Amino acid sequence: MKKAAGLSGDAASKLISNRIAELGDWRGKTLARMRKLIKEADPGVVEEWKWMGTPIWSHDGIICTGESYKSVVKLTFAKGAWLEDPARLFNSSLEGNMRRAIDICEGEEIDAAAFKALVRRAIALNGAKSKGASKVKGAGRAKGPAKSKALSKPKGSAKSSKKKVRS
């Protein structure tokens, strides 16, 4: 696939669809499902394609990125450290001051309602920051690392090395 940088709208959406199709396995299905949930949470979300082939979803700023690795699909929320996460979806990049991520391994399912609520909180935070507001309901420093409750994993599955897959 030809790499393009800084695209948004229909061109980016097409590249994201192509990436999903290229993956052709559980990672493509997972990325497609998460994309669908993001669009359900915000029908006006803007799809972008940046950084040598990274799908990005934005609304008044980046909501999250979606990357595919050998053993995980990673959704990184740009301002995840500032979001309340009562369902404890965040299970990766917990030590940083800004980002938080959700790593989804083969066979795992994300709680759809909890994920959409997290997306909406990210959008609200972006909107508040762009308008200069200081307090947003549901936005605030995350409570810190905790084991994810909203990921379900079949018994016997294990994480392997995280190698990024680029086509």
Sequence and secondary structure as in RCSB ss.txt:
>XXXX:A:sequence
MKKAAGLSGDAASKLISNRIAELGDWRGKTLARMRKLIKEADPGVVEEWKWMGTPIWSHDGIICTGESYKSVVKL
TFAKGAWLEDPARLFNSSLEGNMRRAIDICEGEEIDAAAFKALVRRAIALNGAKSKGASKVKGAGRAKGPAKSKA
LSKPKGSAKSSKKKVRS
>XXXX:A:secstr
    SSEETHHHHHHHHHHHHHH SHHHHHHHHHHHHHHHH TT EEEEETTTEEEEESSSEEEEEEEBSS EEE
EETTGGGB  TT    BSTTSSS EEEEE TT EE HHHHHHHHHHHHHHHHHHHHT S  TTBS        SS
EE  TT       B   
